[in-house]
Amino acid sequence: MEKYFKLKENGTNVSTEIFAGLTTFFAMSYIIFVNPAILSATGMPSQAVFLSTIIASVIGTLIMGLFANVPYAQAPGMGLNAFFTYTVVFALGFTWEQALALVFICGLLNIFITVTKIRKSIIKSIPESLQNAISGGIGIFIAYIGIKGAEMVQFTSESANIISVNGQTFAADGTYSSIFSVVTNGGIIPALVDFTNPATQLALIGLVILVFLLVMNAKGAILISIVATTLIGIPFGVVNLSSLSMSSNSITSSFADLGTTFGAAFGPKGMQSLFSDPSRIPLVLMTIFAFSLSDTFDTIGTFIGTGRRSGIFSEEDQKSLETSTGFKSKMDKALFADAIATSIGAIFGTSNTTTYVESAAGIGAGGRTGLTSVVTALLFLSCILIAPIAGIVPTAATSPVLIIVGVMMMSSFTKINWEDLEEAIPAFFASVFMGFSYSISYGIAAGFIFYCLIKLIKGQIKEVHPILIVSTLLFIANFVILAIIN
């Protein structure tokens, strides 16, 4: 194990990697329950999506750990699953089988741009100031996920500001049997909650526990805080112990349902019908492009943000990325592992599988090698049998971890010259927009656009790397396309 994962070389040990793997798993285990809830709205069997989510996470994370030897976990991405359901299926009229076919093609495209070195060329083209902004922005994004999960903020929107409900134009006099999606405009107002919610109170207690343990330099502070907060959550009524009664029959039915989604991307309702209507081919291509662009830059942002902060991708490795051929550097291997996971997930029946930003929680706990990922993958695999046990860990117990990890990552902001507006403006938009738009890729897009705009105003556009210019134009095209298809 030492020889394979090079633990000493990376300044870690088996116990630290196990703790880190547990931490990453608990920080992102919500996806095995949330992803089925979102995708099943399209008509996909919920239990099948439950299994495909686990299988895609296990395979993708194992490849990341065993092939790339880095502590990143993969799973169907939040945001990308919402795009799959509410935009691709509901708004654009694709069947869920066709949507899976689109995801599979997106995965092939990601493999192509990785093998041909386009992805790593994009990384090399990003100025250091923007890379530091992305790293700090990831911190903002992670902290916001934690604050949101802890239910410390609430949002108010008057009916006049509601744009759509369940993917359809909002009707003030309409009757809705159930509501699973509400879109509102800038009239929405965030505010601090009154802390009467037991889940919020529990999250606040968990945050205090974690801060105390970290300040006291307690070993395994993050995992201890998760376990302690979960136990405290039992008398609070936040931890639902009734979920432990899952029967073997439900597992059997899940595997039976998996036959519905497995390979559906290639069936008569999927790939075979995707290009049958010539008038919809431009829409098909634009949707694949939108999937791929978001997936690509989410991953790049996660690697840049967490890798620079933790040293997982060392200077030597980054130089190897620029000069080597094949898959010699960790980053090369990690990008390839991420690329193939999307197509694998589509085969089993789930939306884009991507590298999770919550991996930063495990990295914050000391994870530095692929052993962390292997532990996380094995825990995901065990969820096929013990999903109820994973399900009792409340979001209130993991949210404080994300908040503190976000705090740790914001140190990258110190490397930005905020007094130089040419550097500060792109850095601001790249970092802050990750939280505002709830998207890593859109934050990167904002940073790219303002960086190029400033260089254009200053007459220095020739100093901008051509790949950065092309990436910026693709982002702008993506926004235009999204405006058209929505």
Residue pairs with C-beta under 8 A, 6 or more apart in sequence:
1 7
1 14
1 371
2 8
5 17
5 69
5 369
5 370
5 371
6 69
6 369
7 13
7 14
7 17
7 369
7 371
10 368
10 369
11 368
12 366
12 367
12 368
12 369
14 371
16 365
16 366
16 367
16 368
17 71
17 366
17 367
17 368
17 369
17 371
17 372
17 375
18 371
18 375
19 220
19 222
19 223
19 365
19 366
20 71
20 362
20 363
20 365
20 366
20 367
20 368
20 372
20 375
21 71
21 362
21 367
21 371
21 372
21 373
21 374
21 375
21 376
21 378
21 379
22 223
22 375
22 376
22 379
23 222
23 223
23 226
23 361
23 362
23 364
23 365
23 367
23 401
24 71
24 73
24 356
24 358
24 359
24 361
24 362
24 365
24 367
24 372
24 373
24 376
25 73
25 375
25 376
25 379
25 380
25 390
26 223
26 226
26 390
26 393
26 397
26 398
26 401
27 358
27 361
27 362
27 398
27 401
27 402
28 73
28 75
28 356
28 358
28 359
28 361
29 379
29 380
29 383
29 390
29 391
29 393
30 395
30 398
31 53
31 57
31 75
31 76
31 78
31 356
32 50
32 53
32 54
32 57
32 380
32 383
32 387
32 390
33 50
33 391
34 78
35 49
35 50
35 53
35 75
35 76
35 81
35 350
35 351
36 46
36 47
36 49
36 50
36 53
37 46
38 81
38 82
38 84
38 85
39 49
39 81
39 84
39 85
39 96
39 350
39 351
40 46
40 49
41 85
41 180
42 84
42 85
42 89
42 90
42 96
42 99
43 96
44 96
44 260
44 261
44 349
45 257
45 260
45 261
46 257
47 250
47 253
47 254
47 257
47 258
48 254
48 257
48 258
48 259
48 260
48 261
48 262
48 349
49 261
49 349
49 350
50 254
50 387
51 254
51 255
51 257
51 258
51 348
51 384
52 258
52 261
52 262
52 345
52 348
52 349
52 350
53 75
53 76
53 350
54 380
54 381
54 383
54 384
55 348
56 74
56 75
56 76
56 341
56 344
56 345
56 348
56 350
56 353
57 73
57 74
57 75
57 76
57 353
57 377
57 380
58 377
58 380
58 381
59 341
59 344
60 73
60 74
60 75
60 337
60 338
60 340
60 341
60 344
60 345
60 353
61 72
61 73
61 74
61 75
61 373
61 374
61 376
61 377
61 380
62 373
62 374
62 377
63 74
63 337
63 340
63 341
64 70
64 72
64 73
64 74
64 334
64 337
64 338
64 341
64 355
64 370
64 373
65 71
65 369
65 370
65 371
65 372
65 373
65 374
65 376
65 377
66 370
66 373
66 374
67 333
67 336
67 337
67 370
68 330
68 333
68 334
68 336
68 337
68 370
69 330
69 333
69 369
69 370
70 312
70 313
70 330
70 333
70 334
70 369
70 370
70 373
71 312
71 359
71 362
71 363
71 367
71 368
71 369
71 370
71 371
71 372
71 373
72 302
72 303
72 306
72 334
72 338
72 355
72 356
72 359
72 373
73 355
73 356
73 358
73 359
73 362
73 373
73 376
73 377
74 337
74 338
74 341
74 353
74 354
74 355
74 356
75 353
75 354
75 356
75 380
76 345
76 350
76 351
76 352
76 353
76 354
77 295
77 298
77 351
77 352
77 353
77 354
77 356
79 294
79 298
79 438
79 439
80 291
80 294
80 295
80 298
80 351
80 352
80 354
81 350
81 351
81 352
82 181
83 290
83 291
83 294
83 351
84 99
84 103
84 351
84 352
85 351
86 167
86 181
87 485
87 486
88 94
88 99
88 102
88 287
89 95
89 96
89 99
90 166
90 167
90 168
91 167
91 485
91 486
92 283
92 287
92 485
94 102
94 287
95 269
95 270
95 273
96 264
97 264
97 265
97 267
97 269
97 270
97 273
98 269
98 270
98 271
98 273
98 274
99 351
100 261
100 264
100 265
100 270
100 346
100 349
101 265
101 266
101 270
101 271
101 274
101 346
102 274
102 284
102 287
102 288
102 291
103 265
103 291
103 342
103 343
103 345
103 346
103 351
103 352
104 265
104 266
104 271
104 342
104 343
104 346
104 347
105 288
106 288
106 291
106 292
106 295
106 342
106 346
106 352
107 339
107 340
107 341
107 342
107 343
107 344
107 345
107 346
107 352
108 343
109 288
109 292
110 119
110 292
110 295
110 296
110 338
110 339
110 342
111 336
111 339
111 340
111 343
112 118
113 119
113 292
113 296
113 339
114 120
114 335
114 336
114 338
114 339
115 336
119 296
119 300
119 335
119 339
120 321
120 322
120 331
120 332
120 335
121 467
122 296
122 300
122 467
122 468
122 471
123 300
123 303
123 304
123 321
123 331
124 321
124 322
124 465
124 467
125 465
125 466
125 467
125 468
125 471
126 134
126 304
126 468
127 451
127 468
128 415
129 415
129 416
129 417
129 423
129 426
129 427
130 426
130 427
130 430
130 447
130 448
130 451
131 304
131 308
132 308
132 412
132 413
132 415
132 416
132 427
133 412
133 413
133 416
133 426
133 427
133 428
133 430
133 431
133 447
134 301
134 304
134 305
134 430
134 431
134 440
134 443
134 444
134 447
135 304
135 305
135 306
135 308
135 309
135 409
135 412
136 305
136 409
136 410
136 411
136 412
136 413
136 416
136 427
136 431
137 301
137 305
137 430
137 431
137 432
137 433
137 434
137 435
137 440
137 443
138 301
138 302
138 305
138 306
138 357
138 360
138 409
138 434
138 440
139 305
139 405
139 406
139 407
139 408
139 409
139 410
139 412
140 406
140 410
140 431
140 432
140 434
140 435
141 357
141 406
141 434
141 435
141 438
141 440
141 443
142 357
142 358
142 360
142 402
142 403
142 405
142 406
142 409
143 402
143 403
143 405
143 406
143 407
143 410
143 435
144 406
144 435
144 438
145 357
145 358
145 399
145 402
146 398
146 399
146 400
146 401
146 402
146 403
146 404
146 405
146 406
147 153
147 399
147 403
148 399
149 203
149 395
149 396
149 398
149 399
149 402
150 199
150 200
150 203
150 204
150 207
150 395
150 396
150 399
150 400
150 403
151 193
151 197
151 199
151 200
151 203
151 396
152 192
152 193
152 200
152 203
152 204
153 190
153 191
153 192
153 193
154 190
154 191
154 192
154 193
155 188
155 189
155 190
155 191
156 188
156 189
156 191
157 182
157 184
157 187
157 188
157 189
158 187
159 170
159 172
160 187
161 184
161 185
161 186
161 187
161 188
162 170
162 182
162 183
162 184
163 169
163 170
163 183
163 184
163 185
164 170
164 181
164 182
164 183
165 171
165 174
165 176
165 179
165 181
165 182
165 183
166 176
166 179
166 180
166 181
167 181
193 200
195 201
195 204
198 236
198 237
198 238
199 236
199 238
199 394
199 395
199 396
200 396
201 236
202 229
202 232
202 233
202 236
202 238
202 394
202 396
202 397
203 229
203 395
203 396
203 397
203 399
203 400
205 229
205 232
206 225
206 226
206 228
206 229
206 232
206 396
206 397
206 399
206 400
207 400
207 403
207 404
209 224
209 225
209 228
209 229
209 400
210 221
210 222
210 225
210 400
210 401
210 404
211 404
213 221
213 224
213 225
214 221
214 404
218 224
220 365
221 365
222 361
222 364
222 365
222 401
222 404
223 365
225 397
225 400
225 401
226 393
226 397
226 398
226 401
229 394
229 396
229 397
229 400
230 239
230 392
230 393
230 394
230 397
233 239
233 394
233 396
233 397
234 241
238 394
238 396
239 392
239 393
239 394
240 391
240 392
241 392
243 388
243 391
243 392
244 388
244 389
244 392
245 388
246 387
246 388
251 384
251 385
258 348
258 349
260 349
261 348
261 349
261 350
262 347
262 348
262 349
263 347
264 270
264 349
265 271
265 346
265 347
265 349
266 272
274 284
275 281
275 284
283 485
286 481
286 485
287 485
289 474
289 477
289 478
289 481
290 478
290 481
290 482
291 352
293 441
293 474
293 475
293 478
294 439
294 441
295 342
295 352
295 354
296 441
297 440
297 441
297 444
297 445
298 354
298 355
298 357
298 439
298 440
298 441
299 335
299 338
299 354
299 355
300 444
301 434
301 440
301 441
301 443
301 444
302 355
302 356
302 357
302 359
302 360
302 440
303 313
303 331
303 334
303 335
303 355
305 357
305 360
305 409
305 412
305 440
306 312
306 357
306 359
306 360
306 363
306 409
307 313
307 331
308 412
309 408
309 409
309 411
309 412
310 363
310 368
312 330
312 363
312 368
313 321
313 330
313 331
317 329
317 330
317 331
318 329
318 331
320 328
320 329
321 329
321 331
321 332
324 332
326 332
327 333
327 336
334 355
338 354
338 355
341 353
341 354
342 352
342 353
342 354
344 353
345 351
345 352
345 353
346 352
357 440
358 402
359 367
360 405
360 409
361 398
361 401
361 402
361 405
362 372
362 376
363 372
363 405
364 401
364 404
364 405
364 408
379 390
382 390
383 390
413 427
413 431
416 423
416 424
416 427
417 423
417 424
418 424
418 427
422 454
422 458
425 450
425 454
426 447
426 448
426 450
426 451
426 454
427 447
429 443
429 446
429 447
429 449
429 450
430 443
430 444
430 446
430 447
430 448
430 450
431 443
431 447
432 443
433 442
433 443
433 445
433 446
433 447
434 440
434 442
434 443
434 444
435 443
437 443
437 446
445 472
445 475
445 478
445 479
448 468
448 471
448 472
448 475
449 472
449 475
449 476
451 464
451 468
451 472
452 461
452 464
452 468
452 469
452 472
455 461
455 463
455 464
461 469
